[in-house]
């Protein structure tokens, strides 16, 4: 069996998009690729959820709050289509990469030409 742990824990809250609706009528959301079933929502809803049960491959959650849809595109998120992000991930700022080298104008001049 696979011993990988789910990326969510019971009691956590996440802000998610409802990607689709399952055959039993529950909404389907994803947190870090992990599938969560959420009742009483419809496709396209943006909601805050609380994780109520976590199984090996799927989880279940309840709506805590109906949220206003943010005006962002998938490209701005840098995420795959249908991938949900938590509020913490969304609000993180990217740090500038450090430069551990000295800029010079003689780049490559020390290489031997054949």
C-alpha positions as CSV (number, residue, x, y, z in Angstrom):
1,X,0.0,0.0,0.0
2,X,1.0,3.6,-0.4
3,X,2.0,5.3,2.9
4,X,1.6,8.8,1.6
5,X,-0.3,11.2,3.9
6,X,-3.1,13.5,2.7
7,X,-2.0,17.1,2.4
8,X,-5.0,18.2,4.6
9,X,-5.9,17.4,8.2
10,X,-9.3,17.3,10.0
11,X,-10.3,20.7,11.3
12,X,-8.2,22.7,8.8
13,X,-9.9,25.5,6.8
14,X,-9.1,26.3,3.2
15,X,-10.5,28.7,0.6
16,X,-11.3,26.7,-2.6
17,X,-13.1,26.7,-5.9
18,X,-15.7,24.1,-6.6
19,X,-14.4,22.5,-9.8
20,X,-17.3,20.2,-10.5
21,X,-20.2,18.3,-9.0
22,X,-20.1,14.6,-8.4
23,X,-22.8,12.1,-9.3
24,X,-24.3,12.2,-5.8
25,X,-24.6,16.0,-6.0
26,X,-21.6,17.0,-3.8
27,X,-19.2,19.6,-5.0
28,X,-15.6,18.6,-5.8
29,X,-12.7,20.8,-4.7
30,X,-9.0,20.1,-4.6
31,X,-6.3,21.2,-2.1
32,X,-2.8,20.5,-3.4
33,X,-4.4,18.0,-5.8
34,X,-6.2,16.1,-3.0
35,X,-9.9,15.6,-3.8
36,X,-12.5,16.9,-1.3
37,X,-16.3,16.4,-1.4
38,X,-18.3,19.4,-0.3
39,X,-22.1,19.2,0.0
40,X,-24.6,22.1,-0.7
41,X,-22.4,23.9,-3.3
42,X,-22.5,24.3,-7.1
43,X,-19.8,24.3,-9.7
44,X,-17.9,27.6,-9.8
45,X,-18.6,28.5,-6.1
46,X,-15.7,30.0,-4.2
47,X,-16.0,29.0,-0.5
48,X,-14.2,28.6,2.8
49,X,-14.4,25.0,3.9
50,X,-13.5,23.1,7.1
51,X,-12.2,19.5,6.6
52,X,-14.5,17.1,8.4
53,X,-13.1,13.7,7.4
54,X,-9.9,12.5,5.7
55,X,-9.5,9.2,4.1
56,X,-6.4,7.8,2.2
57,X,-7.4,9.1,-1.2
58,X,-10.3,11.6,-0.6
59,X,-11.7,13.9,2.1
60,X,-14.9,15.5,3.1
61,X,-15.5,19.1,4.1
62,X,-18.3,21.5,5.0
63,X,-18.9,25.1,3.9
64,X,-17.9,27.6,6.6
65,X,-18.4,30.7,4.5
66,X,-19.5,31.7,1.0
67,X,-16.8,33.9,-0.4
68,X,-16.7,36.6,-3.1
69,X,-14.9,35.3,-6.1
70,X,-11.5,37.0,-6.5
71,X,-10.7,38.6,-9.8
72,X,-7.7,36.6,-10.7
73,X,-6.8,34.2,-13.6
74,X,-5.2,30.8,-13.4
75,X,-2.2,32.2,-15.2
76,X,-1.7,34.8,-12.5
77,X,-1.9,32.1,-9.9
78,X,0.7,30.0,-11.8
79,X,-1.4,26.9,-11.1
80,X,-2.8,24.2,-13.2
81,X,-6.4,24.4,-14.3
82,X,-8.7,23.3,-11.5
83,X,-6.0,23.3,-8.8
84,X,-7.1,25.1,-5.6
85,X,-4.9,27.2,-3.4
86,X,-5.2,28.0,0.3
87,X,-5.4,31.6,1.4
88,X,-1.8,31.3,2.8
89,X,-0.5,30.1,-0.5
90,X,-2.3,32.8,-2.4
91,X,-1.0,35.6,-0.2
92,X,2.6,34.5,-0.1
93,X,5.0,36.9,-1.8
94,X,7.9,35.5,-3.8
95,X,11.4,36.5,-2.7
96,X,13.8,37.8,-5.2
97,X,16.5,35.2,-6.0
98,X,19.8,36.0,-4.4
99,X,22.8,36.7,-6.5
100,X,25.8,34.6,-5.2
101,X,28.0,35.8,-8.1
102,X,29.8,38.9,-9.2
103,X,28.7,40.5,-12.4
104,X,31.6,41.1,-14.8
105,X,31.9,42.3,-18.4
106,X,34.5,39.6,-19.3
107,X,32.1,36.7,-19.3
108,X,33.7,33.7,-21.0
109,X,37.0,35.4,-21.7
110,X,38.8,32.9,-19.5
111,X,37.7,29.9,-21.7
112,X,40.3,28.4,-24.1
113,X,39.2,28.6,-27.7
114,X,39.9,25.5,-29.7
